[in-house]
Amino acid sequence: MRNKIAVPLIVLGVLIMLVGIGQRTFWAPPETVTAQAPADAGAAPVTVLDAGLLASRADGAEITVRSEGDAGAFLAVGRASDVDAWIGDAAVTRVSSGEKDSLAAETTEGEDTVPNPAGSDLWVNEETGEGEISYSWTPPAQGDWSVLIASDGTAAAPTDITVSWANDEGTPFAVPLIVAGALIAVLGLALAFIARSNGGTPPAPGSRRAVRESDTAAMRTVAKRGQSTGVSRFSAGGAPTVHRGLAGMLTAALAGGLALAMVPGAASATQEGSTEASQPVVLDSQLTRILGSVAGTVQEADAAKDASLLKERAGSTALSLREANYAAAAKAPDTKAPAAVAASPLLTDMVSSGTDFPRTVVAVTQGEDNTVPQALMLVQASPRENYKLVSAIQMLPGTTFPQPPSDGAGVSAAAADSGEGLILSPQGAVDALADALTNPDGSHKDTFAANSFAEAVTTFQSKVTSNPDNEFASISFKHTPVAEDTRALRTADGGAIVFGYMSHSYSSVPREAGDSINLEGTIYETLTGQKNTEAGIDVTHGEAVMLYVPAAGSQDQVEVIGAAQELLSAKLK
């Protein structure tokens, strides 16, 4: 009987195994799936692979873009909100997920041209090519990402796009079938082995085996006659029970293997991504690239003393101070050059978060030509503009730059006129410093911790006004804050790092008619072309400062942690 069961089990097991192997080989689905964007997509200067499509391919995908004509193709990866901000009101074709692993496309009307998107600081990666571009997509970081595709901004963007990804259809029953077939075949072999063991040579007359079999036959006869005997239970629990136990264990193993194979894998726990509001507006790779571009531009302009080279990557106080330095150097070649701007090594940074513009980044670097670390403030005014250096300030000896958030998150901007959570508003701190420098013994003399910048400025002013050589001149100093150049970022400890700017005017006028101001041998003679003046002279310096304002409730003073000063002009009255 067992032989009759064993053979079919072996055959059935082998067949099941073959089915499972077939699902993993010649019946297996293709390893990759390729979807083509619809050929009838409308014309627009920009095409976007939207965030939903890319999020569904978080394990990676291969994007291929084919273009026609001389314009070529351009591909860039950026945060979804940044891509949308850059597109603005332009016409755009959006490619999204369609039904059953297909792609869908929809074109929105708008402006029919855009600036060339190549080189934008918003992009994490970008590729340019003629004819065809292949890009291996993986998410650069947490968050929603899009891929922008264009030509040169004036021609229609390519829409001949394919996206390929690993086929996740799989063959979930292949392994269970192989395992089940193997177990069934083993069970059949085991039963065949047991049957063969029981079907051996007949026992010799009088042997113990013959006696046992004779007794067993007698007991079976008694049992058939309905006679009660306890030995009949023994016959049900002897050797045949061992064989049935083996079969039971194999069956249990089969069931367990199938159950294990059929249980879906536990969903891997994923850490909830940080919200877009807390993510830094640039990744480390972007910041490195941006700093390299800014520093390269400034170094080129410094070497040529040509301010026109700065305007692509510098603005605000950083531009005006260098323009003044170049102008002074044109008349006085021995004018000291401003501190060099270096992209590396990067000592620390603070990056703003959120999706709004303008955006701010502060990077502290110290190149080979920098005697002390220098804080570089970069601002991106709008999506289609790149970051510009707006302030470059040398840190004062003995000062410390606030630490950025330890979790790598971005920081929030602090409104210049808001003192919420601070002992002074950012603008209030700059105003107080201007007053303390103009009136060293005034109401703000104790607002600031001792620092070398304030000490140098007030000492110079005191020496000039007390110099006997200047007794025939009326001299005044005034430091005036320039509110539009005040910018601040919150620090991890609840305080704020503040970048401000002041106009420092120095006026010298003869006290009486006939008196004159001697300019001989000074930079003022070089700039004005006069050795003395009876009318007087106005000298203006620009002062860029970096302050640390403690959090509200702190007993600490405001700190001046950096400053840069440059002669802007010297004009006769």
Helices and strands as residue ranges (DSSP letters): H 2-24, E 32-36, E 46-49, H 51-55, E 61-66, E 73-79, H 80-87, E 92-97, E 103-108, E 125-129, E 132-137, E 145-150, E 160-166, H 174-198, H 208-224, H 231-236, H 239-262, G 276-278, H 284-304, G 307-309, H 316-331, E 346-351, E 359-365, E 374-380, E 388-395, H 426-438, H 452-466, G 468-470, E 473-481, G 483-485, E 487-490, E 496-510, E 517-518, H 523-528, E 532-533, E 537-549, E 559-572
